[in-house]
Amino acid sequence: MKRKYWYLIFATILTIMIWLQLKLLEHQSTNENTTLTQTVIEPHSVVETIARRTIPLIPIQFDDNNLSIFPQRVTIIIEGEADLLNSLTVDDFVAYIPNINFTEVNEAEILFILPENVKIIDITPQRVTINVK
């Protein structure tokens, strides 16, 4: 029984010490020389919407006047950030045939110069027919 009293006295003293410590901290935080500021940090995230768009009838450029190509225009499907794609026109793309020594009838792959951050998903047609005049 005496042991229970000692636990009770110890618990009471410990409670009083914790209470005094909290009061001391409260007094220090309300001291006139102490300034508390509160900063709210809000998360900011950037969401980019990726979209696809069809750019039809891009003229195919070639430098040799002795050649004829068919078809002379190409359509591409591109992918990129939606705001960027919405601002693009046919004039922002260059389709061309590389300068190669062609014989009578050839097929060639179409190459492109694209705006930054734009990716080609599909090309129609993927190859053109080249005739030497």
MIDREN-54979 format. One record per residue (C-alpha): residue in three letters; x, y, z. Coordinates in pm, 1 decimal, padded with zeros to 6 digits. Example, Ala and Ser with C-alpha at 12.3 -4.5 7.8 and 13.67 -1.06 7.14 Angstrom:
2
SITE/aa/X/Y/Z
SITE/ALA/01230.0/-00450.0/00780.0
SITE/SER/01367.0/-00106.0/00714.0
END
This chain:
133
SITE/aa/X/Y/Z
SITE/MET/00000.0/00000.0/00000.0
SITE/LYS/00284.7/00236.4/00081.6
SITE/ARG/00429.0/00165.8/-00258.6
SITE/LYS/00110.0/00293.1/-00427.9
SITE/TYR/00139.9/00619.9/-00237.8
SITE/TRP/00494.8/00667.9/-00361.0
SITE/TYR/00380.2/00611.2/-00719.5
SITE/LEU/00098.2/00859.7/-00664.6
SITE/ILE/00336.7/01119.9/-00518.4
SITE/PHE/00587.9/01063.0/-00800.8
SITE/ALA/00316.0/01095.1/-01066.1
SITE/THR/00187.4/01416.9/-00905.4
SITE/ILE/00536.4/01571.2/-00892.9
SITE/LEU/00601.2/01469.8/-01254.3
SITE/THR/00268.7/01621.1/-01365.2
SITE/ILE/00348.0/01947.4/-01184.1
SITE/MET/00694.1/01962.0/-01346.5
SITE/ILE/00545.8/01908.2/-01694.7
SITE/TRP/00281.8/02174.3/-01625.4
SITE/LEU/00551.2/02422.1/-01509.9
SITE/GLN/00760.4/02349.4/-01819.4
SITE/LEU/00460.2/02414.7/-02045.2
SITE/LYS/00382.0/02739.8/-01863.2
SITE/LEU/00744.2/02848.6/-01903.2
SITE/LEU/00732.6/02774.5/-02276.3
SITE/GLU/00400.7/02956.9/-02307.9
SITE/HIS/00545.7/03258.2/-02130.1
SITE/GLN/00852.6/03257.2/-02356.4
SITE/SER/00641.5/03243.2/-02670.6
SITE/THR/00429.8/03540.0/-02559.9
SITE/ASN/00733.3/03745.0/-02462.9
SITE/GLU/00734.0/04093.6/-02619.4
SITE/ASN/01069.1/04033.7/-02789.1
SITE/THR/00946.9/03722.3/-02964.9
SITE/THR/00782.9/03748.0/-03302.8
SITE/LEU/00604.4/03451.3/-03447.7
SITE/THR/00531.8/03431.7/-03815.0
SITE/GLN/00324.9/03178.0/-03995.4
SITE/THR/00411.5/03072.1/-04347.4
SITE/VAL/00172.1/02870.5/-04553.3
SITE/ILE/00336.2/02664.2/-04823.0
SITE/GLU/00099.6/02556.4/-05094.4
SITE/PRO/00204.6/02286.2/-05335.9
SITE/HIS/00226.1/02396.4/-05697.5
SITE/SER/00223.3/02145.1/-05972.8
SITE/VAL/00252.2/02191.9/-06343.4
SITE/VAL/00025.7/01972.4/-06546.4
SITE/GLU/00104.4/01942.1/-06912.5
SITE/THR/-00163.9/01805.3/-07135.6
SITE/ILE/-00019.9/01581.9/-07402.6
SITE/ALA/-00222.9/01579.9/-07722.1
SITE/ARG/-00211.5/01454.6/-08078.5
SITE/ARG/-00286.7/01655.1/-08389.5
SITE/THR/-00295.1/01589.8/-08762.3
SITE/ILE/-00100.6/01828.9/-08985.6
SITE/PRO/-00227.5/01770.7/-09338.9
SITE/LEU/-00071.7/01837.1/-09678.0
SITE/ILE/00280.5/01946.2/-09592.4
SITE/PRO/00463.6/02014.5/-09922.1
SITE/ILE/00763.9/01789.5/-09980.7
SITE/GLN/01074.2/01985.4/-10077.9
SITE/PHE/01342.1/01856.5/-10314.2
SITE/ASP/01623.7/02040.6/-10487.4
SITE/ASP/01664.3/01853.0/-10812.9
SITE/ASN/01462.3/01992.7/-11108.0
SITE/ASN/01520.7/01669.0/-11301.3
SITE/LEU/01302.8/01477.4/-11056.2
SITE/SER/00931.2/01446.9/-11010.6
SITE/ILE/00784.2/01303.3/-10693.7
SITE/PHE/00447.8/01151.2/-10617.9
SITE/PRO/00269.9/01241.1/-10401.3
SITE/GLN/00402.6/01592.6/-10349.9
SITE/ARG/00245.8/01643.1/-10006.6
SITE/VAL/00249.3/01442.7/-09686.2
SITE/THR/00024.1/01427.8/-09379.4
SITE/ILE/00162.0/01363.9/-09031.0
SITE/ILE/00017.1/01294.9/-08689.8
SITE/ILE/00220.2/01463.5/-08415.8
SITE/GLU/00225.9/01446.6/-08038.4
SITE/GLY/00326.0/01710.2/-07785.5
SITE/GLU/00204.0/01958.6/-07526.8
SITE/ALA/-00149.2/02068.8/-07620.7
SITE/ASP/-00087.4/02445.4/-07611.1
SITE/LEU/00216.3/02407.3/-07837.1
SITE/LEU/00032.6/02187.7/-08087.7
SITE/ASN/-00258.5/02431.3/-08107.4
SITE/SER/-00022.3/02712.4/-08205.7
SITE/LEU/00145.1/02523.4/-08493.1
SITE/THR/00062.0/02554.5/-08862.8
SITE/VAL/00173.4/02370.4/-09177.5
SITE/ASP/00444.6/02635.7/-09224.4
SITE/ASP/00616.2/02521.4/-08902.1
SITE/PHE/00707.6/02186.1/-09063.1
SITE/VAL/00953.5/02101.8/-09338.2
SITE/ALA/00927.4/01773.2/-09527.3
SITE/TYR/01207.2/01692.5/-09770.3
SITE/ILE/01372.0/01423.4/-09975.6
SITE/PRO/01748.5/01387.5/-09921.4
SITE/ASN/01976.4/01451.9/-10218.4
SITE/ILE/02065.1/01107.5/-10346.9
SITE/ASN/02164.0/00994.7/-10697.8
SITE/PHE/01835.3/00854.0/-10819.3
SITE/THR/01796.2/00621.7/-11116.9
SITE/GLU/01483.5/00596.4/-11334.3
SITE/VAL/01218.0/00510.3/-11070.6
SITE/ASN/01292.5/00508.8/-10701.6
SITE/GLU/01122.7/00521.1/-10367.8
SITE/ALA/01248.0/00745.9/-10095.3
SITE/GLU/01175.3/00802.5/-09731.5
SITE/ILE/01051.5/01147.6/-09632.5
SITE/LEU/01256.7/01336.4/-09372.2
SITE/PHE/01130.3/01617.6/-09148.8
SITE/ILE/01244.8/01925.6/-08964.6
SITE/LEU/01015.0/01964.0/-08664.2
SITE/PRO/00955.5/02227.4/-08397.2
SITE/GLU/01108.2/02147.1/-08057.1
SITE/ASN/00913.9/01915.4/-07824.6
SITE/VAL/00709.2/01767.9/-08109.4
SITE/LYS/00715.8/01398.0/-08191.2
SITE/ILE/00589.0/01231.6/-08511.0
SITE/ILE/00346.7/00946.2/-08445.4
SITE/ASP/00250.3/00860.3/-08804.6
SITE/ILE/00336.9/00965.4/-09161.6
SITE/THR/00108.6/00921.0/-09463.6
SITE/PRO/00252.8/00822.8/-09705.4
SITE/GLN/00573.8/00698.9/-09548.7
SITE/ARG/00756.5/00685.0/-09882.8
SITE/VAL/00724.6/00868.3/-10214.0
SITE/THR/00790.8/00759.2/-10568.9
SITE/ILE/01063.1/00950.7/-10750.0
SITE/ASN/01083.7/00963.3/-11130.7
SITE/VAL/01386.0/01093.1/-11315.5
SITE/LYS/01279.8/01321.1/-11605.6
END
